[in-house]
Amino acid sequence: MTADTITLTRTSAANPVLAAHACAIHRLADSETESLAEYILEVGRHLHEARWRAEHKVWVVWIADEFGWNPATAFRFIRSYLAALDAPIYAHNSRGERSVATKA
């Protein structure tokens, strides 16, 4: 998969909200994010938002089909994101600038 071509699963194609989050997560995986923390928190944010916009069964199937993950893996990303909302994570990007993950 390249940054130009993202193939979505049937579950994503049937649900525009899940499709948007899937595209964003795939783009994160294909991009060079500033830090691993930034990647984890952004993936967690997208999974968290998608989780509340789809039925649980649909979300679980989407996680497995789209990313090859089980729900436990997805919840690890989500827990990291939610923890960062309560206690911000500071990280230095490749330019040495300090970035922080906070509530949007």
Contacts in CASP RR format, 6 or more apart in sequence:
PFRMAT RR
TARGET T0000
AUTHOR 0000-0000-0000
METHOD contacts of the structure
MODEL  1
MTADTITLTRTSAANPVLAAHACAIHRLADSETESLAEYILEVGRHLHEA
RWRAEHKVWVVWIADEFGWNPATAFRFIRSYLAALDAPIYAHNSRGERSV
ATKA
1 7 0 8 1.000
1 26 0 8 1.000
1 30 0 8 1.000
2 30 0 8 1.000
3 27 0 8 1.000
3 30 0 8 1.000
3 31 0 8 1.000
6 22 0 8 1.000
6 23 0 8 1.000
6 26 0 8 1.000
6 27 0 8 1.000
8 19 0 8 1.000
8 22 0 8 1.000
8 23 0 8 1.000
8 66 0 8 1.000
9 22 0 8 1.000
9 62 0 8 1.000
9 65 0 8 1.000
9 66 0 8 1.000
10 65 0 8 1.000
11 18 0 8 1.000
11 58 0 8 1.000
11 61 0 8 1.000
11 62 0 8 1.000
11 65 0 8 1.000
11 66 0 8 1.000
12 18 0 8 1.000
12 19 0 8 1.000
12 22 0 8 1.000
12 62 0 8 1.000
12 65 0 8 1.000
12 66 0 8 1.000
13 19 0 8 1.000
15 54 0 8 1.000
15 58 0 8 1.000
15 62 0 8 1.000
17 50 0 8 1.000
17 53 0 8 1.000
17 54 0 8 1.000
18 50 0 8 1.000
18 53 0 8 1.000
18 54 0 8 1.000
18 58 0 8 1.000
18 59 0 8 1.000
18 62 0 8 1.000
18 66 0 8 1.000
21 46 0 8 1.000
21 47 0 8 1.000
21 49 0 8 1.000
21 50 0 8 1.000
22 62 0 8 1.000
22 66 0 8 1.000
24 42 0 8 1.000
24 46 0 8 1.000
25 43 0 8 1.000
25 46 0 8 1.000
25 47 0 8 1.000
25 66 0 8 1.000
25 67 0 8 1.000
28 39 0 8 1.000
28 42 0 8 1.000
28 43 0 8 1.000
28 46 0 8 1.000
33 39 0 8 1.000
33 42 0 8 1.000
34 91 0 8 1.000
34 93 0 8 1.000
34 94 0 8 1.000
34 99 0 8 1.000
35 91 0 8 1.000
35 92 0 8 1.000
35 93 0 8 1.000
35 94 0 8 1.000
35 99 0 8 1.000
37 89 0 8 1.000
37 91 0 8 1.000
37 101 0 8 1.000
38 91 0 8 1.000
38 93 0 8 1.000
38 99 0 8 1.000
38 101 0 8 1.000
40 77 0 8 1.000
40 80 0 8 1.000
40 81 0 8 1.000
41 80 0 8 1.000
41 81 0 8 1.000
41 84 0 8 1.000
41 89 0 8 1.000
41 101 0 8 1.000
43 77 0 8 1.000
43 81 0 8 1.000
44 77 0 8 1.000
44 78 0 8 1.000
44 80 0 8 1.000
44 81 0 8 1.000
45 81 0 8 1.000
45 104 0 8 1.000
47 63 0 8 1.000
47 74 0 8 1.000
47 77 0 8 1.000
47 78 0 8 1.000
47 81 0 8 1.000
48 78 0 8 1.000
48 81 0 8 1.000
48 82 0 8 1.000
50 59 0 8 1.000
50 62 0 8 1.000
51 59 0 8 1.000
51 74 0 8 1.000
51 78 0 8 1.000
54 62 0 8 1.000
60 71 0 8 1.000
63 69 0 8 1.000
63 70 0 8 1.000
63 71 0 8 1.000
63 73 0 8 1.000
63 74 0 8 1.000
64 70 0 8 1.000
67 74 0 8 1.000
81 101 0 8 1.000
84 101 0 8 1.000
84 102 0 8 1.000
85 101 0 8 1.000
85 102 0 8 1.000
85 103 0 8 1.000
88 100 0 8 1.000
88 101 0 8 1.000
88 102 0 8 1.000
89 100 0 8 1.000
89 101 0 8 1.000
90 98 0 8 1.000
90 99 0 8 1.000
90 100 0 8 1.000
91 98 0 8 1.000
91 99 0 8 1.000
91 100 0 8 1.000
91 101 0 8 1.000
92 98 0 8 1.000
92 99 0 8 1.000
93 99 0 8 1.000
END
